[in-house]
């Protein structure tokens, strides 16, 4: 708006003053041609002319700057502006002109400033501008450039732009340090900086330390760091294409090799090389060895399928294609009680220093002491160690050729190449019994379930199965190969052979007896007891439940052999069979007697039913089961309980009545005893009171006597003093007053001392009387408390804790039930003038306690 107004003002003004270094454009409206008027000047506008804009400052290009003009005016060889016939400046349309530092200049009509004034670009050292030609032209030095050509303008220097040249980018030099190289690639066929011919896409390395400025047709791909090689590291490389390495050796595509410290200290991979990895040195000590698979032959090629044993001490690198079988292994060092079982797995060969010929598949044993490294073709199957065995330990051994199994017991043994340890399987119940680790005698009541405390350790099945038979017990072992059984009496250690098994006993248990409750290996010979609960019925149909305990033992000799010893195992569940037989006898005997007779003579009836009578009608002392020699020696009746509920209630009522009668009698006896003790204490207290009164009268008598004596002494002293005063008055009249005064003073002193003595005696007698009275009162209270505590204790013992609790709860429960029956939660009516005792309010409301001031409910 301001520019438009300025133009309108300029077109209206006739005189236009143009300052120095300013210019205006004037349009001739007749010819329609615009011209330039520069200052300093005072321009007088004609009527046919119009000023296009107010004076504008000329363009000033400072040193080391430039600007770009579009549609520049045409100039002659001397630099003067050319005009056409009409007087208008000629323009080079669609052309550019770069103007550098010069005098201030105006823009002619048609010229435009495409790029503002900008500084010239300075190219620093170790950098360059990558230029490209837009048009064909010839430089000042005569070099011709064709459109599309590219070249570098290297620094240091100041680049002066041309309209025919375009700046592509700024290229900086790459610094190459020690043990480094840059990888270049040719973008176009030509010569590199070193004058070597390069084809498009070719790659090469530049290792020269310093700054390297890539050529115009060179491209930096990467900076390659050298791999530093040491005595413990080598470089594994692979050829990507055929070439000759730094040593002049021809490397073919895919070939792999190692570069170690002996070749060079640092290696920069060539463009035709690929680094596979870094190989660490393999170091063997004097007690180590390794087996190399597919080793390199003398010609440097891998020998596929071959092996090579390398013994220490040695350090080496694994060549490409080589691998270690099982890594680095320790040399087998065998002591006297160790051995190695080896096998020939390759072709025939000699083994050892003795040169024994071994064929493939042969096995042999090497015994220590020795150091052994297996050669190629020999495999170490396993390392054996002698098994130390005590005289009570053993192992099962099987010959792998014949299959025969035997037990080795009592001495150290090492397996041969044809032997192996054999695992003996036991039934699951035997495994659990052996793993229970319980004493058959001490823990016989805890054998049910056979649970173990804590985690179970698995049994070594190759060890000979052993079992310690306790004293006064027996174990039966059956040999399935010989089909014979043997009985071992304790204390003894049983060791099973390969074909022997324990005979497991399955006995009845619990109360009443249930079958298959107790599992055991050893059979206790007794004496022992078993308890059973049976139900009987008398002749008058009273059902009773008896808990009986039978003492039993086996009548067998420790020296018994063969069938006599095996007889004790002839009955699998001797406990269940014996309890069933005895229960049957007892039920038959009790069924023929009345309840009262059984209640009075239960022991005689049960013992006669169990043991029976001999020929002389005497009760037998024992009962024998001839099948297995089991002897029942006694029967203990532990409890008798009626099964019928009515019978049980009647018995319970009778027992409660007897207890109540006993409690009442004890309560009456305690009450009588308390009253007697109270009367005796009251008599003793009365006697003590009379005695205390007599002593008080005696003390009062002594007090009166002392008072009389004191009065006599007082009167005697007064008379004596008077007589002496009269006698001396005649002789010394002058001293009478003095002596009288002295005597009066002495009399007053004596009187005061007598009074003090009398008061002290009186206070002492009074204090003794009070102390004696207090002591007697304390003794009385202590005795009363003792009597009351004994009475209360006897009363509580006679009543009992249950009765006291019922008495204490009866009052509140009655109050609660009464309130619940009335349907009231709580109601209290009072006149408000008397306080209410909340602790006894409820009792007062119910009528048990009449409190004053409580109204009707």
Secondary structure as GFF3:
##gff-version 3
##sequence-region A 1 857
A	DSSP	alpha_helix	2	12	.	.	.	ID=ss1
A	DSSP	beta_strand	15	18	.	.	.	ID=ss2
A	DSSP	beta_strand	22	28	.	.	.	ID=ss3
A	DSSP	beta_strand	33	38	.	.	.	ID=ss4
A	DSSP	beta_strand	41	44	.	.	.	ID=ss5
A	DSSP	beta_strand	49	51	.	.	.	ID=ss6
A	DSSP	beta_strand	56	57	.	.	.	ID=ss7
A	DSSP	beta_strand	65	70	.	.	.	ID=ss8
A	DSSP	beta_strand	96	99	.	.	.	ID=ss9
A	DSSP	beta_strand	112	119	.	.	.	ID=ss10
A	DSSP	beta_strand	121	123	.	.	.	ID=ss11
A	DSSP	beta_strand	127	133	.	.	.	ID=ss12
A	DSSP	beta_strand	137	138	.	.	.	ID=ss13
A	DSSP	beta_strand	144	145	.	.	.	ID=ss14
A	DSSP	beta_strand	150	154	.	.	.	ID=ss15
A	DSSP	beta_strand	157	159	.	.	.	ID=ss16
A	DSSP	beta_strand	165	172	.	.	.	ID=ss17
A	DSSP	beta_strand	174	176	.	.	.	ID=ss18
A	DSSP	beta_strand	180	186	.	.	.	ID=ss19
A	DSSP	beta_strand	190	191	.	.	.	ID=ss20
A	DSSP	beta_strand	197	198	.	.	.	ID=ss21
A	DSSP	beta_strand	203	206	.	.	.	ID=ss22
A	DSSP	beta_strand	210	212	.	.	.	ID=ss23
A	DSSP	beta_strand	218	225	.	.	.	ID=ss24
A	DSSP	beta_strand	227	228	.	.	.	ID=ss25
A	DSSP	beta_strand	233	239	.	.	.	ID=ss26
A	DSSP	beta_strand	243	244	.	.	.	ID=ss27
A	DSSP	beta_strand	250	251	.	.	.	ID=ss28
A	DSSP	beta_strand	256	259	.	.	.	ID=ss29
A	DSSP	beta_strand	266	267	.	.	.	ID=ss30
A	DSSP	beta_strand	273	280	.	.	.	ID=ss31
A	DSSP	beta_strand	282	284	.	.	.	ID=ss32
A	DSSP	beta_strand	288	293	.	.	.	ID=ss33
A	DSSP	beta_strand	307	311	.	.	.	ID=ss34
A	DSSP	beta_strand	314	316	.	.	.	ID=ss35
A	DSSP	beta_strand	323	330	.	.	.	ID=ss36
A	DSSP	beta_strand	332	334	.	.	.	ID=ss37
A	DSSP	beta_strand	338	344	.	.	.	ID=ss38
A	DSSP	beta_strand	349	351	.	.	.	ID=ss39
A	DSSP	beta_strand	356	358	.	.	.	ID=ss40
A	DSSP	beta_strand	363	367	.	.	.	ID=ss41
A	DSSP	beta_strand	370	372	.	.	.	ID=ss42
A	DSSP	beta_strand	378	385	.	.	.	ID=ss43
A	DSSP	beta_strand	394	399	.	.	.	ID=ss44
A	DSSP	beta_strand	405	409	.	.	.	ID=ss45
A	DSSP	beta_strand	419	421	.	.	.	ID=ss46
A	DSSP	alpha_helix	428	436	.	.	.	ID=ss47
A	DSSP	three_ten_helix	444	446	.	.	.	ID=ss48
A	DSSP	beta_strand	466	469	.	.	.	ID=ss49
A	DSSP	beta_strand	473	479	.	.	.	ID=ss50
A	DSSP	beta_strand	484	489	.	.	.	ID=ss51
A	DSSP	beta_strand	492	495	.	.	.	ID=ss52
A	DSSP	beta_strand	500	502	.	.	.	ID=ss53
A	DSSP	beta_strand	505	509	.	.	.	ID=ss54
A	DSSP	beta_strand	514	520	.	.	.	ID=ss55
A	DSSP	beta_strand	522	524	.	.	.	ID=ss56
A	DSSP	beta_strand	526	537	.	.	.	ID=ss57
A	DSSP	beta_strand	543	554	.	.	.	ID=ss58
A	DSSP	alpha_helix	562	566	.	.	.	ID=ss59
A	DSSP	three_ten_helix	567	569	.	.	.	ID=ss60
A	DSSP	alpha_helix	574	590	.	.	.	ID=ss61
A	DSSP	alpha_helix	595	600	.	.	.	ID=ss62
A	DSSP	alpha_helix	602	611	.	.	.	ID=ss63
A	DSSP	beta_strand	623	625	.	.	.	ID=ss64
A	DSSP	beta_strand	630	642	.	.	.	ID=ss65
A	DSSP	alpha_helix	645	731	.	.	.	ID=ss66
A	DSSP	alpha_helix	736	799	.	.	.	ID=ss67
A	DSSP	alpha_helix	801	822	.	.	.	ID=ss68
A	DSSP	alpha_helix	841	846	.	.	.	ID=ss69
###
